[in-house]
Amino acid sequence: MILNMLKSHLLHTRREIVAGLSASMGLLGRIPLVRAFTPSCTQDDDDASWILLLSDDFVRRGQGIRRYLVHPRKLPEPIILPDENCIHNPYVFGTLIYDATACRFRLWYQTYNRGRTPQTAVLHADSADGLKWRKTAGPVRCPSSGIPAFLLVPDGLGDLYSPSIIYDPHSADKSRRYKMVYTDYIGGRDPYTHGGLFVAFSEDGLNWKPYWDNPVMRFAREQNAVSDVIDVFFDSHKGEYELYAKGWRWEPDKSGRLQPKYRNIVKSTSTDFIKWTRPGLVVDHKFDAEDPQSYGMPVFRAGNMKIGLLRSYKRPGNNTLDIRLLASADGSNWFYPVGMQAYMPNGEAGSFDAGMITTAPPVTVGDRHYIAYGGWDGHHESRARRAAIGMAIADKHRFAALTGGRFDTRPVAAGTKRIEINVEAAEDRPLTYELVNEDGQTLPGFAEDDCIPIRENAFARELRFKGQAFLPKYAFSVRFYVRDAAIFAYRATA
C-alpha cells in the first residue's frame, strides 16, 4: 500500500522538477541533471582558499549588484522507498559519505516504524553513482519477514535516533575509523532522567561498539542543552569535532516550572569525541511566522565557509519543515546569505516531500555537492504521514550568486600569481573584469578592455589579460562586471 501510494506521487514530483527547474536554479538551468552522477574516485577536500560570495565582507564598491539563492536540483524520484517488511518510513536523520577508496557512496539513515519494536533504528545503504542504492543487511531480523535489515548499536533501549557519523580513514585506531553520535534512553523513558547523547565506534561502519560510559552528555531542562536531534562535523582546520544540536528556549509557567517554548540550535565541541563542552546557543529565532523555529542543522565546509542546512520548522505556521541556508566563518556566528527564503522548499501537494524535508550533511565529490534528504508527505503534526529518501544536487560552491552590476573584491595579497573564479557566463552574457588599486583606479594594462572575457560556465576559470603574462606583484583588487553573468566564488593563489 505504501509503495503504491508513493509511486503514484512520482509523476507529480517529476512535473514539479521539470516545471520549476529553471526558476529554482536561476542562471544554472542549462546544466544537465544527469551530469551530476558521474563522480570520479576522488573526494574534494574543498580548498579553503576559495572565497564564497555569501556576504558583503569580500565585496567593495558594489554598484547595481544583487545576490540570489541557487536552489539544489532534486532528483525526480526517491532513491530509497519504504517496504512492507522492515522499513516503513525511511528518512534522513543520518549521514552520507563518499568512500574514495571503494568509489562508493554510503548512507546511514533512519526508519520510523509506528507501533513496531524497534520503533526507530539505524540502517545502511550504498551506491556507486548516488542514483541506484543497495540496502545492506544487518544483525537484527525483522519480526514479520525474518529479513536481516536493521543495524542496531546494542545499547540503551534501542530507539536509536538522529545518527551522525564521522569517517576518519587515517585513524591510528582502526576500531574507531567510524565514529557515531546518536540519542537514546537508558533505564527508562523520561527524556530528562534517562535521555542523552551516546557514542559508538566501528572499523567498518556496520558493526558498532558503544562507548562503555554512555551517555556522554545528558539532556537537561535548561537553556543551551542538547536535545534529541544532533549533527556532528569535524573541523580539520581546528582539529576538533563540532556538535550542532536541537536545543530549546525554556520559560517558566505560572507555577515557576520551566517549560519548552521553541526549538533553536546549540553547539558543543570535543577533541576526542567523548568529552564535550557545555553547549552554547548559536542560532536563535524570533518565534514568529517569518522566523519560527528549527529542528537541527547539519553543517559542512565549502571553501572558506561553514554551511548550515537549517531544518526550518514552521510553527508558528503550517507545521511543515523545509531547509534554509546559513553560513558562518567560525561556526559560532551564523547568517542567512539571502534572507529567510527556503533553500530546499517542500514539494507540491501530493509529492513525497510535500510536508517535511530533513537532510544529512552534504558530501562533495568533484564539482558537485550531494544532498541526501528525507521527505515526508505530511507535516510534523500529521499522524498519517509517510516517508521516503531523495537526493538533491548542488553545483560546487554555488549557493548564492552576485549578478546585475559591478563590484570590487577585497585586496588580494602581494605576490598573487593566479586568480580563479566560479562563474556562470555565455557568449551572449560575458563576464568582464579589470584590476584596480586601493583607491579604485584602474591599473595600466589591466583595464576591462584588456581582459579576455569569460563566455562559459566554469567552476575554476583563470582570469587573463591580453599581452600580460603575469599579474602585478603588489596588492590589488579585481573589479568584476557581472551585468548578465553570475559569479559565486573566487580565489587568489601565490
N, C-alpha and C positions, 0 to 999 in steps of 0.2 A: 504493500500500500504506500509506504513512504517513498520507495523507489519510483513508483508510477507518478506520484504527486510531484516529485522533484523533476522528473523527466518532462512532465507536461509544462514545467516552467521554463525549460531551456530555450524554447523558441522565443518567448518574450524577452529573455535575457539577451539572446543574440541580436534581436531587433534593437534593443536598447544600446548595445555596443556600437552597432553599425550607424545608427541614427545620431548618437551623441559623440562619436569619436573625435571628429574634427573640432567641435566646440570645446570638448574637455581637454584636448591637447594643445590648443592654441595653434601656433605655427608648426607643430610637430605632426600634424595629421597625415603627412605624406609618408611617414616611416612605416614600412610594412610590419604588421604584428608578428608574422612568422619569423622574422629575423632575430627576434628576441630569444629563440630557442635553439641557438647554435653555440653553446658555451664551449670554450676550449678547456683543456685540463689544467688551467691556471686560475688562481683566485687573486684578484687585485687587492693590494694592501691599502688602497685608497690614499694615495700620497697626500700628506697634509699640506704640501706646498700649494695645492690648488685653493684659490680664494673663491668661495661661493658668494655670489652677489645677492645674498638674502637680506642684507640690511644696508643702511647707508654709511656704515663705518668705513667702507672701502670706496666710497663714491664721493667725488668732489665736483663742484661747479656744474651740477646737473641742470640741463635745460630741456623741458618738454618730455622727459622720460617718465615711463610708468612701469610698475612691476606687476606681473601677473603670475598666477599659480598655474603650474603644469601638472595636471592630474595623471596618475598612472593608468595604464590600459589594463582593464580586466579581461581575462580570457572569457570567451562566451559560455563555457561550460565548467561546472565544478570539476576539480581533479580527484576528489575523494567523496564518494556518496555514502549514505548510510546503508546498512544491510539489515536483514531481519533476524540476524543471529546475535552478534556481539556489539555491533557499532550502531547504536540507534541514532545518535546525534553527534557526528564528528565535527569538531570545530577547533579553532586555534585561539586558546591559550596554548603556547608551545614554542618550539624553536626550529628554525630552518638553518642548516649549514650546507656548505659545499665542500666535500672531501676531494681535494685536488689530487691526492694520491690514487684514489679509486675512480676519479672522474664521475662522481655521483652526488646528487643532492640527497640529503637525509632530513626527514621531518619527524619531530616528536609532537604529538598533538593529543587532544582530549576527546573523550566521548561523554555525553551525559545520558545515562540510561535510567529514565524515570521509572521508579518502582522496582529496580533491579539491584542486586548486590554483585559486584561493587557498582555504586551509582556513578562515580567518576573514576577514570583510570587513564594512565599514560599509554599511548600507543605509538607505533613507529612505522614509517613507510620510506621507500627510497625510489629514486628515479634517475635515469641517465640524462634526460633532457628537460626535466621540470614539467613535462606535459603528461606523460604516462607514468603512473605510480604503482608500486607493488607494496601491498601490505605485508608486514613482517609478522610471523607467528611468534608467540611468546609463551611463558611458562604456565599461565593460568588458563584453564579451559572454560569456554562459555557454557553455562549450565544447560541451555536449550539445544545446543548442537554438538557439544564436545569439541568444537574447533578451538585450537590454542591461539588466542588472539591478543590477550592483554599483556602488557609489560608493566608489572607492578613492582614498586620498591616495597619490600615487605617490612613496613614499619607503620606505626600509628594505627589508624583504623582502616587504612586502605582507600580512603576517599581522597586520593591524590588530586591536587588542584593547582593549576597555573604552573606547570613545569617549565623551568627556564634553564637552559644548558649552555655551558661554555666548553668549547672543544680546544684543547691545547695539545697538538700532536707532538710538541717538543718537550713535554713534561718529563722531568727526570724520573718521576714515579709513574710507571706505566699504568698502574692501577687507578691513577687519578687523571688520566688524559681527558676523560669526560667528567664534568662537574655539574651537578644539578642542584638547584634550589627549588623548593616547592612548598606548598602549605598543606597541613594535615592537622588532625586532632589525635591526642593520645590520652587515654584514661577517661574519656567522656566527650560530650558534645558541646559543652558551653565554650564559645569562642574565647572568652577572656579568662578562662580557667585551664582549658585543655588545648587551645589552638596556638599555632605558631609557625615559624619558619624552620623547615627541615632541610638537611643537606645529605646528598648521596654522591658516591663516586663510582666510576666504571672504566674498564680498559677498552671496551668495545662499544659502549653506548647502549647495549642491550641487557647486560647482566650487571645489576647495580648493588652496591653495598652501602647501606645507610651509615651515617656517622654515628659513632657509639653514644654520643651525648646529645642527641636530638631532643627537643628542638633547640636551635642555636639562638633563637630570638622568640620572645612571646608576643602575642597580641596583647594590647593594653587598652583600657578605657581612658585614653588620654590623648591630648593633641600630639601630632607628629609621631604616631606609632604605625607600624606596618599592619596591613590587613591581609585579606586572602588572595589578592591579585598582585603578582610580582613579575618583574622582568630584570634580568641581570645583563650587565655589559662589562667587558674588560677593556679598560683604558690602557693601551700599550704604551702611551707616552708617559703616563704616571706610574705604570706598573701596579695598578690596583683595580679591584672589582668594584663596580657601582651597581647598587640595587635600587631600582625605581619601583615603588610600591603604591598601591591604592591606600591612601590614608583617609582620615575622617576629620571634619570640623566638629568639635564637641561643644555643646552649650547646655547649661543647666535647665532642667524643667522647674515647675513651680515648687517642687519639694527639694530642689537643690541637687538632684541626681543628674549627672551628666548624661546627655542623650546625643546620638549622632545626628547631625543636621544635613551635611552633604559631603561628598567624596572629593578628595584632592590628591596630589601626588607628593610623596615624601621620598627622600633619598638617604641611603646608608652606604658606607664604603668598607672595604676589607682588603687586607693584603694577603690573607691566607685562605679565604673563602669560608672560614669558620667563625672567627671573631669579627663582629660587625659593629660599626659605630652607632651611636644613638641617632635615629632618623631625624632629618630636618626637612621642613617644608620647602619645596622648590617650585610648585605650580599650584596657585590658588585660584578661586573662581568668585565671580560676583553672585553666583547662585540666582541668575535671572534667565530670561528666555534667550538672550544673546550669548551668555557665558554661564551655562547651567552648572555642570559638574563633570567629573571624569571617572574612568573605570580602568586606570592603569595606563602605562605609557612605555612601550618598547623603545629602546634607544640604539642607534648605531652611528658609526662615524662615516662622514662623507667629506673629503677634503679637509679644510680647516675647521669644520663644524661638527658638532654632535647634532643629530637629527632625532626628534621625538615624534612618534606617531601616536598622538593622544587619542585614546578611546573616549570620545565625547558623548556623554550620557545626557540625553535631552529630557531632563527633569529638573526644573520646570520645562514643560514641553510635551511631546508626544511619546516619551519613553523609548525612542529609538536610540541606537548608537551608531555614529559614523566616526570617521577618522579626521582629525585636524593636524596640521603640520606646525611643529615648533622647531626652533633651532637655538643652539647655545654654543658659545666658545669654550665654556668651562664646566658645563653640566650642572651648574647651580643657578645661573641667571638665564631664564628662557624667555623667548619672544616669538610672536606669530609673524612670519615674514610678510604675509598678505592678509592680515586680519583674521576674522573668525569663520571664514567660509570653509566648507568641507574639502579636505584633500582627497579623501575617498568617500564619496557620497553613497548612500544606500541605493540599491537598485529600484526599479519601478515596481509598483504594486504587482504581486504575484511572483516576483523573482525570488530566488533562494536567499538573497541578501537584502531583501526589502526592509527587514526590521532591525537587524543589528549586524555590525561588522567589527571584528576584533582581529588584529594582525599579530604575527610574530615579528621580531626584528628582521628587517630585510638582509639579504646576503648579496654581496657584489661579486659578479663574475663577468670578466671582460668589461664591456661598456654598458652593462645592464644591472639594475637593482631588481632582485626577485623578491616579491612580497607575497608570502603565503597568508591567507586570511580565512577566518571562519565567518560564514554567513548564516544568519537566521532569517526565516521568512516572517517571523512575528517579533513584536517589540519586547522589551525587558519584562514587562508585567504579564505577557501572554502565557497561558498555561498550555496552549496547543501548538506552540511554535516548533519548527523542525529545522535542522541544521545540515550543512554540507561545507566542504572546504574548497575555496577557489584560489586562483593565482593571479596576481597582477604584476605588470612590468613597468618600471620607470627607467628612463634613459639616464645614464650615469651623470650625476651632479645636476640633473635638470629638474629641480624642484620649483624654482621661480626664475623668471626671466626679466631682463630690462630691455625695453624697446621704446620706439617712438620719438627719440630726440638725440641728445648727446650728453656725455659725462666724461669726467677725468677720473682715473684711478688715483689712489694714494701713491706717493712717490715710491718707485722701486729702488732697491739698493744699488749703490755704485758698483760697477763691475758686472751687472746683469748682461748675460750674453744671449739670452733667448726668452722671448715672450710667446706663450701659447694660450689659446682661448678655446673654450667650448662654445660653439656658435651654431645658430641656425640661419642660413642665408641661401640665396638662389641667384640665378642670372638676373632676374628682374627685381631682386631685393638684396643688393650687395651690402656688405658691411665695409666701411672705410674707417681710417684711423690716422692719427699723427702723434708725434711726441712733443710734449710741452715741458717748459721749465716750471720752477716753483710758483712763478707769477702767472702761469697760464699762457706764456708766449711760445709760439711755435719754434721748434729748433730747426735751423737751416739744414736742408737735405732730408728732413723727416716730416714734411708737410703732408696734408691729405692728398695732394696731387702726386706726391712721391710714393705713396703706398701702393702695394699690389692688392687690390680689393679682394675680399673673400666672397665667393659666389657659390658656396656649397655648405652642406650640413657636415659638421666635423666635431669630434669630441676633443681633439688636441691639434689645432691648426696653428702653425707658427706665423707670426707677423713678419712681413718682409717689405723692404723698401727698394725702389729702383736705384741702381748704382751704389747701394750701400751694402758692403759685406759684413759690417759689424755695427752693433748698437753703440751709442755714446758710453764712455767709460764712467761718467758721473751720473748722479741720481736724476731721474726724470719721471714724468707721469705719461700714461697713454691716454689720449683722448679718442673715445670711440664715438662714431656717428652711427647710431642704431635706428635709423629712420623707419625702415620697414623690416629690418633683420631683428634678431634677438641674440643676446649674449647671456650666458648662465654662470660662467666661471672663467678665471684666468690664473696663470702662474708665471712667475719670473724666476729663472734659474741662472746660476753663475756658470 
